[in-house]
Amino acid sequence: MHQRGGTPSGSSSPSRVKRFDVYSKVHDDYRIRTQSGGLISLVSLCIMALLFCSELRNYFVVDVVDHIVVDTTVNQKLPIGLNITFPRLRCDEVSVDTVDSIGESQVDIAGTLTKLDLDSQGAPSKGDPVAKEGECFPCLEASVPNPEEPDAVPPKCCNSCQELKDAYQDMGLPYFHILETADQCKNSVGCQVHGDVLVSKVGGNVHVALGKSTVRDGKHVHEFNLRDVTDGFNTSHIIHRMEFGERVPGVESPLEGTEKTVLKGAYMFHYYIKLVPTLFQRSDGTEVYTHQYSVTANEKNVLVRHQELLGLPGVFLVYEFTPFMVQKSEKVVPVTHFLISVCAIIGGVFTVAGLLDAILYRTTKRLAKGKSNA
């Protein structure tokens, strides 16, 4: 059966579709290739490849968006991680404690924090020598009667470092100047304090300071003999690690790498730390709670006169919290955004290159025509 007009219904469909073709074709016999066009094409391909690589790199970079909110995590505990080396301070001469503004104290922290004795080279000490049965180590200056302590009887033997220090104390003599040279003590001249301590989220401090700490009548005190430090108390130190919460890549710790050297006297170092609670929200939905911080340092010699201290020699890390929290969220670029950018790069470079090629071709053609007419 035939339709009116004698033309099959399906014969006109391809021609109708051709009407929508906006990409008109030019027969190969009418194409003209030029050197300028080839050069522009090569440069365009290089630019496309360069921009594509740049866009691909940006696609894999995760952007971090910051928001500031009120911190409501007051009841959480904060882990403080530290690693501090005292190259000229024995571990048995200091105490590591925490004190906060609500009266909570942790005295001479053990378990989570470790005090490691070091030798003169900074390596772990093998321990102080102890005299064998029948041996007698000298008591050095403590073996001579002290006119200021006429009732004290000089000991004959000091067979350990502690016995040597006790002998000096009994004779009323300072002993810090002989700790690095006396055979009983010279194997352990430094101390490394490392580990983690858990504190409440209120202002407070962590300190490594002179003497034996204790809590007496609700107050945190350090007990020591003032005569022992009349010849100085060397609080030189190096801070290797200082963290408030979990370590997060990209968050710097300003105190790490800090090194202080004391040549004489007894120094009190204060590091005033301003903590900013920070919550990292990763693209996979996991969250990491940590703290960023800024720090201001202060130091002074508290041994101003003979047997007189104006403060407690040591290193004090004094921290306080801001009431706001910074939320950092990872923002991943959608793949559709990447594809749109790639299409824009290809289309933009192709269009600009076509315009340049057309301009160069027509300009060259006109110049050549003008010369032929002349």
C-alpha positions in Angstrom: 0.0 0.0 0.0 1.3 3.4 -0.9 0.6 6.8 0.8 -0.6 9.8 -1.2 2.2 11.5 -3.1 3.9 8.2 -3.8 6.7 8.7 -1.4 7.5 6.1 1.3 7.0 7.5 4.9 10.5 6.4 6.1 12.4 7.8 3.1 12.4 11.4 4.4 13.4 10.7 8.0 17.2 10.9 7.4 16.9 14.1 5.5 14.9 15.6 8.3 17.5 14.7 10.9 20.2 16.3 8.8 18.6 19.7 9.2 19.6 19.7 12.9 23.3 19.1 12.1 25.2 22.2 13.3 28.6 20.6 12.5 28.8 21.2 8.8 31.4 19.1 7.0 33.9 20.3 4.4 35.1 17.9 1.7 38.8 16.9 2.0 39.5 18.3 -1.4 38.6 21.8 -0.1 40.7 21.6 3.1 43.8 23.8 3.2 46.6 23.0 5.6 49.2 25.7 6.5 52.3 25.8 8.6 50.9 28.4 10.9 47.8 26.2 11.4 50.0 23.2 12.3 52.1 25.2 14.7 48.9 26.6 16.4 47.5 23.1 16.6 50.7 21.7 18.3 50.7 24.6 20.8 47.0 24.1 21.5 47.5 20.4 22.2 50.3 21.3 24.7 48.2 23.9 26.4 45.3 21.5 26.6 47.5 18.8 28.1 49.0 21.2 30.7 45.6 22.6 31.7 44.2 19.0 31.9 47.0 17.9 34.3 46.5 21.0 36.4 42.7 20.4 36.6 43.3 16.7 37.4 45.7 17.6 40.2 43.2 20.1 41.7 40.5 17.4 41.5 42.5 15.1 43.8 43.2 17.9 46.3 40.7 18.0 49.1 39.6 21.5 50.2 39.1 22.2 53.9 36.3 24.6 54.9 36.4 26.2 58.3 33.5 27.0 60.6 33.6 28.6 64.1 31.1 27.4 66.7 30.8 27.4 70.5 32.7 24.6 72.1 30.3 22.4 74.1 32.8 19.5 74.8 33.7 20.8 78.2 33.3 17.5 80.0 35.8 15.7 77.8 39.3 14.8 78.9 42.3 16.1 77.0 45.4 13.9 76.3 48.6 15.9 76.3 51.5 14.2 74.6 55.1 15.4 75.3 58.7 14.4 74.8 61.2 16.7 76.5 65.0 16.1 77.0 66.9 17.6 79.8 70.6 16.9 78.9 72.0 18.2 82.3 69.3 17.2 84.8 69.0 13.8 86.5 65.5 12.2 86.6 65.7 11.8 90.4 66.1 15.5 90.9 62.8 16.5 89.2 59.1 15.8 89.5 56.5 15.8 86.7 53.1 17.1 87.8 49.9 18.6 86.6 47.8 21.2 88.3 44.5 22.8 87.1 42.3 25.6 88.0 39.7 23.4 89.8 42.2 22.1 92.2 43.0 18.7 90.6 46.6 17.6 90.8 48.6 14.7 89.5 51.7 14.3 91.5 54.9 12.8 90.0 53.0 11.2 87.2 53.9 7.6 86.5 52.6 4.9 84.1 51.5 7.1 81.2 54.7 9.3 81.5 58.2 7.8 81.6 61.4 9.3 82.9 64.4 7.9 81.2 68.0 8.4 82.5 70.5 9.6 79.8 74.2 9.5 79.7 76.5 12.4 78.7 76.0 11.6 75.0 72.2 11.7 75.2 71.8 7.9 75.0 69.8 5.8 77.5 71.9 5.3 80.6 73.1 1.9 81.7 72.6 2.9 85.3 74.8 4.3 88.1 77.6 2.0 89.4 77.1 0.4 92.8 80.1 -0.6 94.9 80.6 -4.4 95.4 81.0 -5.9 98.7 84.2 -4.7 100.3 84.6 -1.7 98.0 84.6 1.9 99.2 83.8 4.8 96.9 85.1 8.2 98.1 82.8 10.9 99.3 84.8 13.7 97.7 84.2 17.0 99.4 81.8 15.5 101.9 84.6 13.5 103.5 86.1 16.7 104.9 84.6 18.3 108.0 82.5 21.4 107.4 83.1 24.2 109.8 79.5 25.3 109.3 78.2 21.9 110.5 80.4 21.0 113.4 78.1 18.2 114.6 78.1 16.4 111.2 80.5 13.4 111.0 82.0 12.9 107.6 81.2 9.5 106.1 83.9 7.1 105.1 82.3 5.6 102.0 79.7 6.7 99.5 79.0 3.6 97.5 76.1 4.9 95.4 75.0 8.2 93.8 72.2 8.6 96.4 74.7 8.0 99.3 77.0 10.6 97.8 74.2 13.2 97.6 73.0 12.3 101.2 76.5 12.8 102.4 76.7 16.2 100.8 73.4 17.2 102.3 74.4 16.0 105.8 77.6 18.1 105.6 75.6 21.1 104.4 77.2 21.2 100.9 75.6 21.7 97.5 76.1 18.7 95.2 74.9 19.6 91.7 78.3 20.6 90.5 79.8 17.1 91.1 77.0 15.0 89.5 78.6 14.9 86.1 82.1 14.0 87.4 81.6 11.7 90.4 82.1 8.1 89.5 78.9 7.2 91.4 76.7 9.6 89.3 78.3 10.4 86.0 76.6 7.5 84.0 73.2 9.3 84.4 73.5 13.1 83.8 70.4 13.7 81.8 66.7 12.9 81.7 64.1 12.4 79.0 60.4 12.8 79.9 58.0 11.3 77.4 54.5 9.9 77.2 50.9 11.1 77.6 48.9 12.6 80.4 45.1 13.0 80.6 43.8 16.3 82.0 40.5 18.0 82.4 39.4 20.7 79.9 40.1 23.6 82.2 43.1 25.9 82.5 46.1 24.4 84.2 49.7 23.5 83.7 52.1 20.6 83.2 55.5 21.1 84.8 58.8 19.5 85.2 60.4 21.1 88.3 62.9 20.8 91.1 62.3 18.7 94.1 59.8 16.0 95.3 56.2 17.1 94.8 53.4 16.4 97.2 49.9 17.7 98.2 49.8 19.2 101.6 46.7 20.9 103.1 45.1 20.9 99.6 48.1 22.7 98.1 50.6 21.5 95.6 54.2 21.9 97.0 57.7 20.9 96.0 60.1 19.8 98.7 63.9 20.4 98.3 66.9 21.6 100.2 67.8 25.1 99.2 71.5 24.4 99.8 71.5 21.8 97.0 70.9 24.4 94.3 73.2 27.2 95.5 75.6 26.3 92.7 72.8 26.2 90.1 70.1 24.0 88.6 70.5 23.4 84.9 67.1 23.3 83.2 68.4 23.3 79.7 65.9 21.4 77.6 64.8 20.3 74.1 61.1 19.8 73.2 60.8 17.0 70.6 57.0 16.5 70.8 54.1 18.5 72.1 50.5 17.5 71.2 47.1 18.4 72.6 44.9 15.7 71.3 45.3 13.5 68.3 47.9 14.5 65.7 46.4 15.6 62.4 48.4 16.1 59.2 48.8 19.7 58.3 48.4 21.0 61.9 51.7 22.4 63.1 53.0 22.2 66.7 55.0 25.5 67.3 56.8 24.2 70.4 58.3 21.2 68.7 62.0 21.8 68.0 62.3 24.4 70.8 65.8 24.3 72.4 66.9 26.3 75.5 70.4 26.3 77.0 71.3 27.4 80.5 74.9 28.3 81.2 74.6 29.2 84.9 72.0 29.9 87.5 68.6 28.2 87.9 66.1 29.1 85.3 62.3 29.0 85.3 60.8 28.6 81.9 57.1 29.4 81.2 55.3 28.5 78.0 51.9 30.2 77.9 49.7 28.1 75.5 46.4 29.2 74.0 44.5 26.2 72.9 41.8 26.3 70.2 39.6 23.1 70.1 39.4 21.8 66.6 37.2 19.1 65.1 38.2 17.6 61.8 35.4 16.1 59.7 36.8 13.9 57.0 35.1 13.2 53.7 34.4 9.5 54.7 32.4 10.7 57.8 35.0 10.1 60.5 35.8 12.8 63.0 39.1 13.7 64.8 39.1 15.9 67.9 42.3 17.8 68.5 43.7 21.3 69.4 45.6 23.9 67.6 47.6 26.3 69.7 49.7 29.4 69.9 52.5 30.0 72.4 54.3 32.8 74.2 57.5 32.0 76.1 59.1 33.6 79.1 62.2 32.8 81.1 64.1 34.1 84.1 66.9 33.2 86.4 65.3 32.7 89.8 68.7 32.1 91.6 69.5 35.8 92.2 71.5 35.5 95.4 73.2 32.8 97.5 70.6 30.5 98.9 67.7 32.6 97.7 65.2 31.6 95.0 62.5 33.9 93.5 60.7 31.0 91.9 60.8 27.3 91.3 63.4 26.2 88.7 61.8 24.1 85.9 59.8 24.0 82.8 56.1 25.0 83.0 53.6 24.5 80.2 50.7 26.7 81.2 47.6 26.2 79.0 44.1 27.7 78.7 41.2 27.1 76.4 39.2 29.4 74.1 35.4 29.1 74.3 35.1 28.5 70.5 35.7 25.5 68.4 37.0 25.4 64.8 35.3 22.8 62.6 37.3 21.8 59.6 35.3 19.9 57.0 36.9 18.2 53.9 35.1 19.2 50.7 35.6 16.8 47.8 35.2 18.2 44.2 32.4 16.3 42.4 33.4 14.3 39.3 30.8 16.3 37.3 32.7 19.5 38.2 35.9 18.0 36.9 34.3 16.9 33.6 32.8 20.3 33.0 36.2 21.9 33.6 37.8 19.5 31.2 35.2 20.3 28.5 35.6 24.0 29.1 39.4 23.7 28.7 39.1 21.7 25.4 36.4 23.9 24.0 38.0 27.2 25.0 41.4 26.4 23.7 40.0 24.9 20.5 37.9 28.1 19.9 40.7 30.5 20.6 43.1 28.5 18.5 40.6 28.5 15.6 40.2 32.3 15.8 44.0 32.8 15.8 44.4 30.5 12.8 41.7 32.3 10.9 43.2 35.7 11.6 46.7 34.5 10.6 45.5 32.8 7.5 43.5 35.8 6.2 46.2 38.2 7.1 48.8 36.2 5.3 46.5 35.8 2.3 45.9 39.5 2.0 49.6 40.3 2.3 50.4 37.8 -0.4 47.7 39.2 -2.6 48.9 42.7 -2.2 52.4 41.8 -3.2 51.2 40.0 -6.3 49.1 43.1 -7.3 52.1 45.3 -6.9 
